[in-house]
Amino acid sequence: MKFDFGGYATKNNLKCSDGRTIKKDAFKEQDGTVVPLVWQHMHDSPDNILGHALLENRDDGVYAYCKFNDTPAGKNSKELVKHGDITALSIHANKLIQKGDDVLHGNMIEVSLVMAGANPGAMIDNLSFSHGDGSVVTDPTEALIFTGEKISTTDVEHADKTDKTGGEEKTMDEIFNTLTQEQKDVVYAMMAHALGGDEGGQGTDETKIEHSDEGGEKMKKNVFEGQEKEQKGTTLTHSQFTEILADAVKTGSLKDSILSHATTYGIENIDVLFPDAQTLSRDPEWLKRETGWVQGVLAAIHKSPFSRVKSVFADMDIATARAKGYVTGNEKKEVYFKAAKRVTTPTTVYVKQKLDRDDIIDIVDFDAVAMVRYQLRELLDEELARAALIGDGRDVTDPDKINEENIRPIWKDEDLYAVKEKLTTKTDYKAMVKEIALSGDRYKGSGLPTFYTTNAVHMNMLWIEDTTGRRIYESDATLCAAMGVRNIVEIPEIAGKVRVTTDNKNMELIGIKVNLTDYNFGADKGGQIASFDDFDIDFNQYKYLMEIRCSGALTKAKSAQIFEFEQVAG
């Protein structure tokens, strides 16, 4: 595939102006992934998206193959790069994990075309965020990274690295039995030498492989025949090796079979054939829920520098609030409308972990403390996002439940804020799309909303076919236009969620339509996300705590629509 230009997004082992160093494979998990190509890290408008970049992890850094889109900004930037006016790349990365000054791991969000930086070498700037109270918080796990490398303006062709070998993997016995007897003899000799032959690999004159005049190779003498007595403890005889193979067939493991005969046959240096297993990555892989939606939700939610939030409404959408016609001689009547208000106060949400000091010292493959802090932040973010949309799912009697009067889930909010829409079907997705679209007049939120649903609902909508078998909606863009939403976001936690109404009806959640700028997270100064650690002398343990004290609620009337299907018994 051809790209417009290429360049290093990051370079390894460059000491940055702040003293940090990007280490090899810090971004290797993103090898082969595509990220947006952006102008100057500006995320406030889609006009700043110039195209995309395909990332390739190399021994000396991460290389980006960049392709411009056909937007005016993309075309203009392409000319600037061609002309040599823009020559530098930079990245925006988060979830940085460090050991000392070494950056070991990170997640690249985007690659940006940037004006040449003042620093001719590497430069890292941490991102700082201002709050309404005037305080500034710097996130050590998020940064802009500039390496100072020049980009290549020639066309770049990216090689296909796909493995095309295919086929099923053969067993060792199947591969070995494809060899000729002469080839097997050579393997026996190599095995015997590896398992403890003459030091230096020289062998005796009689066991050396010599070349014939014809240029081929032959064994002057079978090293396994007639040598058992004089070579015991240094080589394997043919009969001994046959016995080991026969035992391996029974046990299912050649390694276990050789190890069990090692003492009897004097086999040494087992690690030559069976070296210790090596991990593919420095950090352990986590088996966890799908959380790709979390950061998008938290980024969309409005934040305020105060935690006690009051909402006041005057309901003029009722019959008594209408203007009236006058008939001569009759009394003129006043207009009546309902006023409503509610106050949302904060609660504390926390996540806690502990590590034995002995384990921290013994773990040398990765920074265990940095990993724990990173995971604590992920868990806290996920819990806040879930609580805002659908609640934490715990029973009301559970002491760990997040109080829904303090962080109000949109799904369960009052009808004044979240309009409940009862769908007539949960399997006819064509009818479902139509019902969601026709309910748009009851949405009173800000701008275009987002539709949050499950992967099953999303895919079934996208694959609605007409009578000829053709897809009605060729892309998410056409589907979203038909539904009257900005985009569709999949949230696995929505699947199977059921609430019981006051009249004992079971309503199954299908999706939530809302613009999250109408939902507010409020935190007073000092109540923002904070981290604490302590050492317990009695138990020789380090303890880590991350918490936030905040409130959460919709602040605009009828700013969300809840689409549900009534479950009927039988």
TAVEN-V287123 format. One record per backbone hydrogen bond with DSSP energy under -1.0 kcal/mol. CO is the residue of the C=O (numbers start at 1). NH is the residue of the N-H. E is the energy in kcal/mol with one decimal. If there is no record, write none. Layout:
co | nh | e
CO | NH | E
CO | NH | E
This chain:
co | nh | e
1 | 158 | -2.3
3 | 156 | -1.8
5 | 66 | -3.0
6 | 152 | -4.3
7 | 64 | -3.1
10 | 62 | -1.5
16 | 19 | -2.1
20 | 16 | -3.4
21 | 103 | -3.0
22 | 13 | -3.1
23 | 26 | -1.6
25 | 28 | -1.2
26 | 106 | -1.6
27 | 30 | -1.9
28 | 31 | -1.8
30 | 33 | -2.3
33 | 55 | -2.7
35 | 53 | -2.9
36 | 111 | -2.3
37 | 50 | -2.7
37 | 51 | -1.2
38 | 113 | -2.4
39 | 42 | -2.0
45 | 48 | -1.7
46 | 49 | -1.6
48 | 39 | -1.7
50 | 69 | -3.2
51 | 37 | -2.3
52 | 67 | -2.7
53 | 35 | -2.3
54 | 65 | -2.8
55 | 32 | -3.1
56 | 63 | -2.9
60 | 12 | -2.3
61 | 58 | -3.5
62 | 9 | -2.4
62 | 10 | -1.4
63 | 56 | -2.6
64 | 7 | -1.6
65 | 54 | -2.9
66 | 4 | -1.6
66 | 5 | -1.7
67 | 52 | -2.2
71 | 75 | -2.8
72 | 76 | -2.4
73 | 77 | -2.5
74 | 78 | -2.1
75 | 79 | -1.7
76 | 80 | -1.9
77 | 81 | -2.4
78 | 82 | -2.5
79 | 83 | -2.5
80 | 85 | -2.2
80 | 86 | -1.1
87 | 151 | -1.1
88 | 114 | -1.9
90 | 112 | -3.6
91 | 145 | -2.4
92 | 109 | -3.0
92 | 110 | -1.2
93 | 143 | -2.9
94 | 107 | -2.6
97 | 104 | -2.7
97 | 105 | -1.5
99 | 102 | -1.8
101 | 21 | -2.4
102 | 99 | -2.5
103 | 23 | -2.1
105 | 97 | -2.6
107 | 94 | -2.4
110 | 92 | -2.0
111 | 38 | -2.8
112 | 90 | -2.1
113 | 40 | -2.4
123 | 146 | -3.2
125 | 144 | -2.6
127 | 139 | -1.7
129 | 137 | -2.5
131 | 134 | -1.9
135 | 131 | -2.7
137 | 129 | -2.7
139 | 142 | -1.6
141 | 96 | -1.9
142 | 127 | -1.6
143 | 93 | -2.6
144 | 125 | -2.5
145 | 91 | -2.4
146 | 123 | -2.9
152 | 6 | -1.9
156 | 3 | -3.0
171 | 175 | -1.9
172 | 176 | -2.7
173 | 177 | -2.3
175 | 178 | -1.1
176 | 179 | -1.5
180 | 184 | -2.4
181 | 185 | -2.0
182 | 186 | -1.5
183 | 187 | -2.0
184 | 188 | -2.6
185 | 189 | -2.1
186 | 190 | -2.4
187 | 191 | -2.8
188 | 192 | -2.6
189 | 193 | -2.3
190 | 194 | -2.4
191 | 195 | -2.0
193 | 196 | -1.3
193 | 197 | -2.3
195 | 268 | -1.7
198 | 201 | -2.1
210 | 218 | -1.4
212 | 215 | -1.7
216 | 212 | -1.7
218 | 210 | -1.0
227 | 231 | -2.2
231 | 234 | -2.3
231 | 235 | -1.7
237 | 241 | -2.4
238 | 242 | -2.1
239 | 243 | -2.0
240 | 244 | -2.1
241 | 245 | -2.3
242 | 246 | -2.2
243 | 247 | -2.2
244 | 248 | -2.1
245 | 249 | -1.8
246 | 250 | -1.2
247 | 251 | -2.4
248 | 252 | -2.7
253 | 257 | -1.8
254 | 258 | -2.6
255 | 259 | -2.5
256 | 260 | -2.1
257 | 261 | -1.2
261 | 265 | -2.6
262 | 267 | -1.9
269 | 272 | -1.8
270 | 273 | -1.2
270 | 274 | -2.3
291 | 294 | -1.3
293 | 297 | -1.9
294 | 298 | -2.5
295 | 299 | -2.3
296 | 300 | -1.4
297 | 301 | -1.5
302 | 521 | -2.9
304 | 523 | -1.9
309 | 344 | -3.1
311 | 342 | -2.0
313 | 340 | -3.1
315 | 338 | -1.1
318 | 321 | -1.4
319 | 322 | -1.5
320 | 336 | -2.1
327 | 330 | -2.4
338 | 315 | -3.6
340 | 313 | -3.4
342 | 311 | -2.7
344 | 309 | -2.3
347 | 550 | -2.2
349 | 548 | -2.3
351 | 546 | -2.4
353 | 544 | -3.5
355 | 542 | -3.0
356 | 360 | -1.9
357 | 361 | -2.1
358 | 362 | -2.3
359 | 363 | -2.2
366 | 368 | -1.1
367 | 371 | -2.0
368 | 372 | -2.2
369 | 373 | -2.3
370 | 374 | -2.2
371 | 375 | -2.3
372 | 376 | -2.5
373 | 377 | -2.0
374 | 378 | -1.9
375 | 379 | -2.4
376 | 380 | -2.4
377 | 381 | -2.6
378 | 382 | -2.3
379 | 383 | -2.1
380 | 384 | -2.2
381 | 385 | -2.3
382 | 386 | -2.4
383 | 387 | -2.4
384 | 388 | -1.9
385 | 389 | -1.7
386 | 390 | -2.5
386 | 391 | -1.6
388 | 410 | -2.3
389 | 411 | -2.3
395 | 398 | -1.9
398 | 401 | -1.8
403 | 406 | -1.4
403 | 407 | -2.2
406 | 552 | -2.5
410 | 413 | -1.2
414 | 417 | -1.7
414 | 418 | -3.0
416 | 558 | -2.3
417 | 560 | -1.4
419 | 562 | -3.2
421 | 564 | -2.5
427 | 429 | -1.3
428 | 432 | -1.9
429 | 433 | -2.3
430 | 434 | -1.6
431 | 435 | -2.3
432 | 436 | -2.4
433 | 437 | -2.3
434 | 438 | -2.6
437 | 440 | -1.4
439 | 442 | -2.0
440 | 443 | -1.4
449 | 486 | -3.6
450 | 514 | -2.3
451 | 489 | -2.3
452 | 512 | -2.3
453 | 491 | -3.0
454 | 458 | -2.3
455 | 459 | -2.8
456 | 460 | -2.2
457 | 461 | -2.1
458 | 462 | -2.3
459 | 463 | -1.7
461 | 464 | -1.4
464 | 472 | -2.9
466 | 469 | -1.8
470 | 466 | -2.6
475 | 479 | -1.9
476 | 480 | -3.2
477 | 481 | -2.0
478 | 482 | -1.8
479 | 483 | -1.8
480 | 484 | -1.5
480 | 485 | -2.2
487 | 451 | -2.5
489 | 453 | -2.2
491 | 494 | -1.8
492 | 495 | -1.4
494 | 497 | -2.0
497 | 509 | -3.0
499 | 507 | -2.9
501 | 504 | -1.9
505 | 501 | -2.4
506 | 567 | -3.0
507 | 499 | -2.2
508 | 565 | -2.2
511 | 563 | -2.6
512 | 452 | -3.2
513 | 561 | -2.4
514 | 450 | -2.4
515 | 518 | -2.4
516 | 302 | -1.1
516 | 519 | -1.4
518 | 555 | -2.7
519 | 302 | -2.1
520 | 553 | -1.6
521 | 304 | -2.4
522 | 551 | -2.1
524 | 527 | -2.8
527 | 549 | -2.6
530 | 547 | -2.2
532 | 545 | -3.0
534 | 543 | -3.2
536 | 540 | -1.1
536 | 541 | -1.6
540 | 357 | -2.4
541 | 536 | -3.4
542 | 355 | -2.7
543 | 534 | -2.2
544 | 353 | -2.5
545 | 532 | -3.1
546 | 351 | -2.2
547 | 530 | -2.5
548 | 349 | -2.8
550 | 347 | -2.4
551 | 522 | -2.1
552 | 408 | -3.2
553 | 520 | -2.7
556 | 559 | -1.1
558 | 444 | -2.9
560 | 419 | -2.7
561 | 513 | -2.8
562 | 421 | -3.8
563 | 510 | -2.9
563 | 511 | -1.7
564 | 423 | -3.5
565 | 508 | -3.1
